[in-house]
Amino acid sequence: MELGRKLAAARMKSGLTQEEAADALGISRQTLSNWENDKTRPDISQAQLLAEVYSVCLDDLLGTEHTSEEVVISGEAETVVEGTRLYERLVLTSYLSVYLLMILCFYSGAVFGNSWALFFGIVFNGLGLYILTGVASLVVGLLNCWRKYRLQTVVLFGLGHMLFPCLTYRLAHFLSSSHFTFPDYREIIGDLSAGLLISVIMLAAGRLISWFIEKLDKLTEKFDPIS
């Protein structure tokens, strides 16, 4: 019997609903549901608490096919996954926040006069946008975020690089003259290519740095006299 089914059977035998068991364990009902559906597994401390709440032996609850060591490893893996997801959300939120802030600064410059708008446009559409795309891609590479969606991540940064002039210069011109001028296809290709190139280079640089750090850590552990 799979671990999830054993957990569900033990809970029902104890006469508890998922909500009641989750309250007794101090976790959410969704977390308990994930355990019982084998989407995730409890760590060893959580498994011990489950056994106490359900009034069963820990070995009987886990069974011979799921040793304590396996549960610990599963719990550690789940922690790593949750940490990676947190980093992914932080990176995306930070990128979008800075991106929107740059656009707001452009329009705030327009309030104080065309010269300020032009200044902010040159700074952000030039140096600032390149730095944002490069730093975001570097961090994604360092943290190894979005492993299955690496190509989509690069495309996202490339599209952000391409759309910035449309969201600043062209949109501002439209708001002032009610006439929107579409960018030339060569301009679109140029901006998109620049964004994609920067993203690929910096993402690869991030992965290379991360690989080098891992190798250095292993080398340090190997020659550490204490170990």
C-alpha positions in Angstrom: 0.0 0.0 0.0 1.3 3.5 -0.9 2.1 5.9 1.9 -0.7 8.3 1.1 -3.3 5.5 1.3 -1.9 4.4 4.7 -2.1 7.9 6.0 -5.7 8.3 4.9 -6.6 4.8 6.3 -5.0 5.6 9.7 -6.8 9.0 9.8 -10.2 7.5 9.0 -9.6 4.6 11.5 -9.0 7.3 14.2 -12.4 8.8 13.3 -10.9 12.2 12.2 -11.8 14.3 9.2 -9.1 16.0 7.2 -9.9 19.3 8.7 -9.8 17.9 12.3 -6.6 16.1 11.6 -5.0 19.1 10.0 -6.0 21.3 13.0 -4.5 18.7 15.4 -1.3 18.6 13.4 -1.1 22.4 13.0 -1.0 22.2 9.2 -3.4 23.2 6.4 -5.9 20.8 5.1 -4.3 21.1 1.7 -1.0 19.9 3.0 -2.6 16.9 4.6 -4.5 16.2 1.4 -1.2 16.3 -0.6 0.3 13.7 1.8 -2.7 11.4 1.4 -2.6 11.7 -2.4 1.2 11.1 -2.5 1.9 14.5 -4.0 4.2 15.3 -1.1 5.4 13.5 2.0 5.8 14.5 5.6 9.2 14.7 7.1 10.2 12.5 10.1 9.0 14.9 12.8 5.7 15.4 11.0 5.4 11.6 10.6 5.9 11.1 14.3 3.2 13.7 15.1 0.9 11.9 12.7 1.5 8.6 14.5 0.7 10.3 17.9 -2.5 12.0 16.6 -3.7 8.8 15.0 -2.6 6.7 18.0 -0.6 4.2 15.9 3.0 3.1 15.9 5.3 5.0 13.6 6.6 1.9 11.9 3.0 0.6 11.3 2.1 4.0 9.8 5.1 4.2 7.5 5.4 0.5 6.8 8.6 -1.4 5.8 8.6 0.1 2.3 8.9 3.7 3.6 11.8 3.9 6.1 12.4 6.9 8.3 15.4 7.8 6.2 13.3 7.9 3.1 10.8 10.2 4.8 13.6 12.6 5.9 15.1 12.7 2.4 11.6 13.4 1.0 11.1 16.2 3.5 14.4 17.7 2.6 13.7 17.5 -1.1 10.3 19.2 -0.5 12.0 22.0 1.4 14.4 22.5 -1.5 11.6 22.7 -4.0 9.6 25.2 -1.9 12.8 27.3 -1.5 13.3 27.3 -5.3 9.7 28.3 -5.9 10.1 31.2 -3.4 13.2 32.4 -5.3 11.3 32.1 -8.6 8.5 34.3 -7.2 10.9 36.8 -5.8 12.9 37.1 -9.1 9.7 37.6 -11.2 8.2 40.0 -8.7 11.4 42.0 -8.5 11.8 42.1 -12.3 8.2 43.3 -12.9 8.4 45.8 -10.0 11.6 47.5 -11.4 10.2 47.3 -14.9 7.1 49.2 -13.9 9.0 51.6 -11.8 11.2 52.5 -14.8 8.0 53.2 -16.8 6.5 55.3 -14.0 9.8 57.3 -13.8 9.6 58.0 -17.5 6.0 59.4 -17.2 6.9 61.3 -14.1 9.7 62.9 -16.1 7.1 63.9 -18.7 5.2 65.8 -16.0 8.2 68.0 -15.3 8.9 68.6 -19.0 10.0 67.0 -22.2 13.6 67.3 -21.3 13.2 65.2 -18.2 11.1 62.7 -20.1 13.8 62.4 -22.7 16.5 62.1 -20.0 14.6 59.2 -18.2 13.8 57.6 -21.6 17.4 57.6 -22.6 18.7 56.3 -19.2 16.0 53.6 -18.8 15.5 52.5 -22.4 19.3 52.4 -22.8 21.5 51.5 -19.8 18.7 50.7 -17.3 16.8 48.2 -19.4 20.0 46.4 -20.4 21.1 46.2 -16.7 17.6 45.0 -15.6 17.5 42.2 -18.3 21.1 41.2 -17.6 20.8 41.1 -13.8 17.5 39.3 -13.8 18.9 36.6 -16.2 22.1 36.3 -14.1 20.1 35.7 -10.9 17.9 33.1 -12.7 21.1 31.3 -13.8 22.7 31.5 -10.3 19.6 30.2 -8.5 18.7 27.7 -11.3 15.1 28.9 -11.4 12.5 27.7 -13.9 14.5 24.6 -15.0 11.7 23.3 -17.2 10.8 26.8 -18.5 14.2 28.2 -19.2 13.4 29.0 -22.8 10.2 30.8 -21.8 12.1 32.8 -19.3 14.6 34.0 -21.9 11.7 34.9 -24.2 9.9 36.8 -21.4 13.0 39.0 -20.8 13.4 39.5 -24.5 9.8 40.6 -24.9 10.2 42.9 -21.9 13.2 44.5 -23.6 11.3 44.9 -26.9 8.0 46.3 -25.4 9.6 48.9 -23.3 9.9 51.6 -26.1 6.2 50.9 -27.0 5.2 51.4 -23.4 7.1 54.7 -23.0 7.9 56.7 -26.1 5.1 55.5 -28.4 2.4 55.3 -25.7 3.3 58.8 -24.5 3.1 60.1 -28.1 -0.3 58.4 -28.5 -1.6 60.0 -25.3 -0.5 63.5 -26.4 -1.5 63.2 -30.1 -4.1 60.4 -30.2 -2.1 58.8 -33.0 -0.1 55.6 -32.3 2.8 54.9 -34.6 3.7 51.2 -34.9 7.4 50.4 -34.7 9.2 49.3 -37.8 9.8 45.5 -38.0 13.5 46.1 -38.0 13.2 47.9 -34.8 11.1 45.1 -33.3 13.6 42.5 -34.4 16.6 44.6 -33.2 15.1 45.2 -29.7 13.9 41.6 -29.3 17.3 40.2 -30.5 19.2 42.4 -28.1 17.0 41.3 -25.2 17.3 37.6 -26.0 21.1 37.9 -26.5 21.6 39.6 -23.2 19.3 37.1 -21.4 21.0 34.1 -22.9 24.6 35.3 -22.2 23.8 36.4 -18.6 21.8 33.3 -17.8 24.6 31.1 -19.1 27.1 33.1 -17.0 24.9 32.6 -13.9 24.8 28.8 -14.5 28.6 28.8 -15.1 29.3 30.7 -11.8 26.9 28.4 -9.9 28.7 25.3 -11.4 32.1 26.7 -10.4 30.9 27.4 -6.9 29.6 23.9 -6.5 32.9 22.4 -7.8 34.9 24.7 -5.4 32.8 23.6 -2.5 33.3 19.9 -3.3 37.0 20.5 -3.7 37.2 22.3 -0.4 35.3 19.5 1.4 37.7 16.9 -0.2 40.8 18.6 1.1 39.3 19.8 4.4 41.5 18.1 7.1 38.6 18.2 9.6 36.5 16.0 7.4 
